[in-house]
């Protein structure tokens, strides 16, 4: 049983999907599968040991320059390959920057065109490598947006199982200019015939992506979201806190779409109430250069309310520090504006014994119902969020029930070993 898992790197930042792909690949290997985790775009960055290869296909610098300067295809391949050196890609993506939407849209469309796009040489290189060197029984793609090569791979490997995990493709598509979004969706729909199975982690996302990409029901498989629970079973002490402190936590990228500003606004409202004098807000997660101004605005609001001594940003923690951070919390809330198809941070919090409070949209409601690890509130309503935090804060029995039940259910039903079992069955029957 041999599988290649193509995972899209996230330009040097910690990425939930990358970490999930890495954990699944490790579990597949432990389960007897000869699994090769192969990055595309950039090397992946995880908070635990990576099993990914050093090779990168469709290197981010390479494909961008090929899009802007098509004449580069006449440059000898040996010279163009230097653009895919891991060190160079890491240096180039050490900081995140905003990208012109039109250029990004054109690049996305070209990538989805596969053998007919500007990156056709890379499509052939990947296909040759798969067919001539690796010869896998199955190929997994971490999203459909890297799937422009699928028709050529299907021809080269007619008996291989081709599987795509859908875990946020719509969010990327929705950020494209309308002209490119329409083209990209049509191209994604054309790729559906080359795919044997699509994997999603919620009924919500199965319905949404099934309609958007016109995926037949028989090709859609819903599997439980999973994490590696082992780090959360280790003897890692929680970060210190005052005895009477109630610590409200946030664990996600510092970005508008993740909703940090909603949590900050709710915190400011509550912290001014004498009954919530013990409330503290602690946040952790990747802060890219393009979101520094946004984060500074949140910090300024907290400082203006004279609450700077009751807020702390822990940066982008290592795995051990993330576990210590989570264990110090009394409640986790990531009030996203978008409909998240996964919610890995929910499982991480529950594995740490921390209940969660989430907006009732995307996959959150399903995941919280399945784990019994928290409650939801009506999204897009600050008053509702404030009331929900206050109610949960004052209900010790509910928090204890959610903490115990959520942890048990995550360990029993959402471990990466269970996830690997599901994936192995899909890939090899």
Secondary structure as UniProt FT lines:
FT   STRAND          2..8
FT   TURN            11..12
FT   HELIX           16..30
FT   TURN            31..32
FT   STRAND          34..40
FT   STRAND          52..57
FT   HELIX           60..68
FT   HELIX           70..74
FT   HELIX           77..80
FT   HELIX           81..84
FT   HELIX           86..92
FT   HELIX           101..112
FT   HELIX           114..116
FT   TURN            118..119
FT   HELIX           120..128
FT   HELIX           129..134
FT   STRAND          138..141
FT   HELIX           144..149
FT   HELIX           150..156
FT   TURN            157..159
FT   STRAND          161..165
FT   HELIX           169..174
FT   HELIX           178..191
FT   HELIX           192..194
FT   STRAND          197..200
FT   HELIX           203..213
FT   HELIX           217..219
FT   STRAND          220..222
FT   HELIX           230..233
FT   TURN            243..244
FT   STRAND          246..251
FT   HELIX           256..258
FT   HELIX           260..271
FT   HELIX           274..276
FT   TURN            277..278
FT   STRAND          279..284
FT   HELIX           289..291
FT   HELIX           292..304
FT   TURN            305..306
FT   HELIX           308..310
FT   STRAND          311..313
FT   HELIX           319..327
FT   STRAND          331..332
FT   HELIX           344..351
FT   TURN            352..353
FT   STRAND          356..359
FT   TURN            362..363
FT   HELIX           364..371
FT   STRAND          374..377
FT   TURN            379..380
FT   HELIX           382..394
FT   HELIX           396..413
FT   HELIX           416..428
//
